[in-house]
Amino acid sequence: MSRYIYSIVRCLPDPRTGEFVNVGAIAGDPNTGDWAVRRLSNTERIKKFAPAPAIDVTDRFMVRLSSEIAEARESLETDNSHPFGDDWLLKLHHDHRNIVQLSPPVPIVANHAEAALDIIFGRMIIDPASQPRQVTVGKDRVVQDLRKAYAQAQIPAHLLRPKSEVFIGDKLHSAIDMAIANGKVAQLAQGWSFRVTGMERLLTQVKAWGFALERLRRGDEARVVDAQGRLSEVARDVNLQVVIATPETIQQEAAYEEAEQVFHTLGAEVHPVENVGAVSARAVDLVRELL
């Protein structure tokens, strides 16, 4: 588990009275860029407490917050920046003193930002009409945990090549979530989630990715190009890691069994996301050889 910080988002129809209603929360880890925001699912209590204009202001703030987090995540994945530092949430708290207010940021321990929000909504925000949340884990969550594992293992930032592409021959190429490289690739890592809907689409993506990597394993000339255009040579026996969110339903299990054949053919080491530290631990050994 890691240390996160969070604030509860409040709507104050009349800031002079100090009366408010909780409308959502934001939580994140400034060290890894893992942030998430969630709005109250039951709006009936809010509508009884606040007029439509105040609710509209709050809704627009939550949408803007979600957009900023999405843009920051994209920036983090492309150039390894950390746009939201320790003071970002504190600044939001200080800057919003009218209809929208945020509680002072406080720490919370969780595995990831969505898990922190689960704790907050379960213990601190009244949402009586909310339905049980479907247990889904997106691929982006898996990749976030992978990035966090590399950071915790203190892999040098200049060796991390997120959102790279491996090119095989003249025409074939495929996306790679993370490469550890410095002119030569030491490790390739890919995240997949089998805890989602749409298994047919997922299997199509896995097979297309596997087809490209199989050509690499056969010895076809290959190179990795990262998001900044840096090129690195990649050998056919490069260390290949796969991190997955494990399946839960019968349909998900069936899809994983099919994908597992692809991973086995490629000689990939497969780890559940809960054991993502095994990937970064292997990377530590490989980096020693790379430097």
C-alpha positions, 0 to 999 in steps of 0.5 A: 500500500502507498500514501495518498492524499484526498479532499472531499468536494463540497457544494455551498449554495450560500457560502455565508451560512457555511452549510454544505453538502458533499458531492464527491472526492478527489484522491491521488499520489503526487509521487506517481501521478495516480489521481482519481475523482468521483462524483456522488451517484445519488443526486437527490439529496443535493437537489433538495439542498442546493438550487440548480445554478449551484449544482451546475457550478459544482458539476462543471468543476468536477468535469474540469477536474476530471479533464485535468487529471486525464491530461496530466496522466497523458503527460505523465505517460509521454514524457515522465513529468509530474504535473501535480506535485504535493501542493496541487491539492492544497492549492485547490483547497485554498483557491475554492472558497465560494460555491465549490469548496474542498476539505483540507487535504489529508493522507490515506493509505491505499493500493491506488487512487480508486481504492482510496475513493472506495474507502472515502465513499464507504466511510465519509460520504453519504450515498444511500442510493448508490448501487454496488460498484462493478469490480472492473479494473481498466488497463490504465490502472494496471499500467499505472501500478506498473509505473509506480512499481518502477518508481518505487524500485528507483529505476532511473527516470531516463531509462523509463520509456513509456508508450513506446512502439516496437518496429519489426521489419519494414512495416510491422509495429506494435505498442509497448506500455513500457520499455527499459532502455538506453540505446539497448532494450533491457526489458519490455513490459505490457499491461492487460486487464481481464477484469473488464467487459468486451472480451472479444475486443481485448483478445483481438488486441492481445493477438495482434500484439502477440503476432508482432512480438512473435516476429521479434522472437523469431529473430526479425530485425527490430527496434523500439522507438519511444514517445520522444523519438529515441531509438533503441535496439532490441534483441530477440531474447529481450526480457518480456513481462506481462502484468494482468488484472486477473479475471473473475467471471467465467467469460473473463476466465475463458478469455484469459485462457486463450490469451495465456497461450499467446503469452506462453508462446512469447516466453513472457513472464506473467504476473497479477497486478498485485505482484507487479513488484516482481517486474520492477525487481527483475528490472533492477537486475537488468539495469545493472547490466545496461549501465 
